[in-house]
Amino acid sequence: MGRFRTCYSPSPKHHARYDPLQRLERPMELEQQLQQAIALLQEAKTQLDYMESRMDAMQQAIAQIAPTPASAERRLLTAAEAAPLLGYPSSDMLRRAIRSGKFRIGIEIVDDRAPGAARPVYKIHLARALEWLALPVHQREVMLGRRRRRAG
């Protein structure tokens, strides 16, 4: 019976008056670490503010290069409106590019002709068309199912 203790004495950690700072050998180190952490957080905040300001400047530059339609609801543009934004000199050149298969009907281009009409009325989804034109030509051809044949 001498092996077991009959009385339970709680460790100092469980004592009602336990103060974790008393166990620190050097409380000044904690204060120094806290000051270093605060300095690092202030530096990170400064860098984040700088990145946010750069991002705002880049968004403004992009808006000047490729302005979006005035209304967010108006996602589809006519060929005349979209041609200069897509880098085509005229709406006729854009229509020729659409007819030749450079864009995908139903994805970047919507054929909005009246039922029974022979002449197509193209509407262009500007964001999708810009993304499509940003792809390399080879990748666009592969996605369209066209592959150039090697001569020889």
NORMO-V796189 format. One record per residue. RES is the residue in one small letter. PHI is phi in whole degrees, 0 to 359 (NA if undefined). PSI is psi in whole degrees, -180 to 180 (NA if undefined). Layout:
BEGIN
res=[RES/RES]
phi=[PHI/PHI]
psi=[PSI/PSI]
END
This chain:
BEGIN
res=[m/g/r/f/r/t/c/y/s/p/s/p/k/h/h/a/r/y/d/p/l/q/r/l/e/r/p/m/e/l/e/q/q/l/q/q/a/i/a/l/l/q/e/a/k/t/q/l/d/y/m/e/s/r/m/d/a/m/q/q/a/i/a/q/i/a/p/t/p/a/s/a/e/r/r/l/l/t/a/a/e/a/a/p/l/l/g/y/p/s/s/d/m/l/r/r/a/i/r/s/g/k/f/r/i/g/i/e/i/v/d/d/r/a/p/g/a/a/r/p/v/y/k/i/h/l/a/r/a/l/e/w/l/a/l/p/v/h/q/r/e/v/m/l/g/r/r/r/r/r/a/g]
phi=[NA/283/284/260/275/271/251/261/246/295/289/301/295/268/291/297/258/290/239/298/290/292/283/291/285/229/296/291/298/297/294/295/297/296/296/295/296/295/296/296/295/295/294/296/295/297/295/296/299/296/296/296/294/295/295/298/296/293/297/294/294/296/297/285/286/230/295/271/301/299/254/291/288/271/273/259/247/287/298/294/285/278/306/293/288/264/91/264/292/212/291/296/296/295/297/297/295/294/295/281/95/286/239/262/290/95/244/271/241/243/273/253/282/291/302/86/280/273/274/285/243/272/243/246/275/299/298/293/295/295/297/296/289/285/288/297/303/300/295/296/296/296/293/278/87/252/232/287/273/282/282/131]
psi=[-11/-9/-30/139/133/-18/131/124/119/150/162/-25/-33/-1/146/-30/25/128/112/-26/-22/-28/-18/134/-38/95/-20/-31/-39/-41/-40/-42/-39/-43/-40/-41/-40/-41/-42/-41/-39/-39/-41/-39/-40/-44/-40/-42/-41/-45/-39/-41/-38/-40/-40/-43/-40/-40/-38/-39/-41/-40/-32/-35/-50/82/143/162/151/-36/135/-25/-27/82/-25/131/154/167/-37/-38/-37/-26/-53/-31/-25/0/15/138/-27/165/-29/-41/-40/-43/-39/-40/-38/-46/-32/-7/17/-19/160/122/133/-14/-67/-28/137/127/106/37/155/151/130/-6/143/-34/125/148/107/135/137/130/106/-48/-44/-39/-40/-41/-41/-43/-23/-19/149/150/-43/-44/-38/-42/-40/-43/-29/-9/15/132/137/135/140/137/137/NA]
END
